[in-house]
């Protein structure tokens, strides 16, 4: 089991929802935290509630200058947890160029910006821990999910590539793939969300991953089997179930 007490973790995307819940659980586990998001107000409120030390470093992950400054302010850390993300649901027929670009720029490219300032230092010292939060929606393309599912799929692929490269290096890489979590993002959905989790439940699942040494954890488990199993369906069967009718 991985020891967390006394370790310093940088949580990017910690101001609310899953990030906030995970910060609370990690602080209770004895971690010192660096909390990042675009706005300081919610981070200050969160930091004041935590039982262990927490520093606030504001960061706009879509802005390289902001990321560089945040990495300098965060300083050396034992671990990085990537939770930042934006989401708007729409189909290709209603393509919103601005929102699509924003989802890629935050969810995927933003992660690459932050990782680029952290991973090389961890590799140089032969020690570190990276946790990326993907999504069950990233396993295969879904209808009504232009931008979000694709950006999460890219993030999950990035985690897999990092894990392949860094095994045995002393830098551990892990990937958490949650289903629906009740947050301000999923509040935008106008459909029934099966197995909807509270942020605290999802944070507990990620804590289980962090404490262990498995690469990946997909949850809720029963719901995850549907998404992971979809990879084994032939295209004709998958798109008959999940796609529109052919013209």
N, C-alpha and C positions, 0 to 999 in steps of 0.2 A: 504493500500500500504506500502511495506517495505521501510523504510528510509535507504539510502545508504551513504549520506553525512557524512563524518567524520569517517566512518568505515574502517577497515583495512582488505583487502582480499589478500589471497595468491593464485596466479594463477600459476598452474603447467602445463607447456606446452604453454608458452606465447610468444615464440620468433617470430612466424610468423603465417600466415593464420588466422584461427578463433581466436586463442589465442591472437594474436596481435590486431585484430579488437575489441575483447571484452575488452582488457586492455584499449584501447583508449576510449571506450564508458563508462567504469566504472570510469575512471579517470575524464572524463567530468561530471559524476554524483556526483563527490565530494569524491570518495574513495581514500584512500592511499593504494598503492599496493606493494606487494612483488612478484617479477617476477622471475620465475624459468624455466630453460631449461638446457640442457647439456652444451651449449656454451654461454659464456658471451657476445660475440661481438654484436649479434643482440639484446640482451636484453639491452645493454648499449645504443644502437641507439634508441630503443623504449623508454626507460626511459627518455632520453633527450628530447623527443618530447611531453611527457605527461604534462598536465597542473597542476597536483597535484603530491605530493611526491611519488616516487617509489624507492624501494630498489631492488638490484639484488642479488639473491642467486642461484648459479649454483647447479644443482642436476641431477644425473643420476638415474632415478627411478628403473633401473634394478639392482642397487647396494645398498644393505642395509646400508653399511657404509656411502655412499654418502647421502642417505635419512636421516639417523640419524643426520648427520652434518647439512644438510639443514634445518631440523626441528628446531634444536637448533638456527641456525642463523636467521630463520624466526621469532622465538619467538611467543608469544601469538597473535592470529589473531581472528577477528570477523567471518571470513568466509574463506572457501577453495573452489576453483573451479578447478576441475580435467579436463584438456583438452589434456593431453599427449596421444600420440598414434602413432603407426607405422602401415604400410599397404603395403602388396604386394598381387596382385590378382593372384590366380592360383587354379586349380581344384585338386581333390584328385588324378586324374591320373598323375598329375605332381607335386606330393607332394614334397615340399622343407622343409626338417626337420629343418634346421637352422632358416629359416624365420618364420616358424610356431611357433617355440618355442619363437622367439623374439616377435611375436605379443601377445602371451599369457603373456610373462614376462613383457612387457611394459604396454599393454592395460588393463590387469586385475590384475596380481600380483603386478605390479608397483603401481596401485591404492591402493591395500591393504597395501602395505608397507607405503605409505604416510598417509593413513587414520589411520593406527595404531599408528602414532605419533601425531595425531591431535585430533581424536574423544575422546579418554579418558579424555583429558584436558577440552574439551568442556562439556562433560558429568559431570565432577567434578564441574564445575562452573555453570552448568545449563543454558548454553547459547552458541549458535553457529549456523553456517549456512554452510551446505555442498551442493555443486552442482556438480553432475557428468554428463559428456557428453557421452551419449551412441550413438545409431545409429538406424535408421529405419531398417537396415539390421539385427539387433539383435532380431527382433520379431519372426523370423522363419528361419530355415536353407535355405541358398541360394546356387545355383550352382556357382562354380568358386570363392568361398569365404572361403576356408579352412583357419582357423586361425583368420581372422578378425571378421567375423560375430559371431563366437563362443565366442571369447574373449569379444566382445561387449555385447552379450547376458548375459555372466557371470557378467559383470559390471552392467548391468541393473537389474539383479536379486539381486545383492549386494545392490543396491540402494533401491530396494523394501523391502528387509529384514531390512535394517537400518531404513527406514521410519516406518515400522511396530513396531520396537522396541522403537524408539525415539519419537514417537508422544506424545505430552504433556510434554516432558522432558525439553523443552526450546531449544533443538537442532533441527533445521529444516533441512530436507533432501529433495532435489529436483533433478529431472532427466530431462535432455534435450535430445531429440532424433531427430537429424537432418537427412535430406536426403543428397543428393550430394552437396558438397561445393567445389568451385573451389580453390584447394590448390595444393601443390606439391605432395600430396598423390593421389588425384583423377587424376592428370595429368598422372598417370601410367595406367589408364583405356583406353582400346582401343575400347570401345563401347559408344554409345550415352547415355548420362546421363540425364534423364527427370528431369525437374524442377530444373536444376542446379542453385545454389545460389552463389552469391558473399559472401565473408567472412563477409562483413559489414551487409548484410541482415540477415545472420544467427546469428550474434552477437546481432542484434536488437531483434530477436525472443527470445534469451536467456535472454536479459535484461528484456523483458516483463515477463518471468518466474520468474526471480530473484526478481523483484519488487512486485510480487504477492505472494500468499500463496498456490497456487495449487501445488500438488506434481509433476506432469508430464506435459511436453509440447512436442508434436511431430509435426514436420513441415518439409516442407510445408504441410499445412493442407490437401489439396486434395490428394497429393501424399501419405501422411501418412495413409489415409483411406485404400489404397490398402494393405499396409503391416499389419496394425492392423486387417483388415478384413480377411487376410489370415489365422489367427489363428482359424477362425470359419469354414474353409474348412476341409472336411474329407481328410485323407491322400491320398486316391486314386485320388481325384480331384486336390489337391495341387501339387502332384508330376507329374501328367499328364501335368500340366501347366508349372512347374518350373524344373522338373527333367529330367534326361536322359531316353532313352528308355530302358525298362527292357530287360535283356539278355535272 
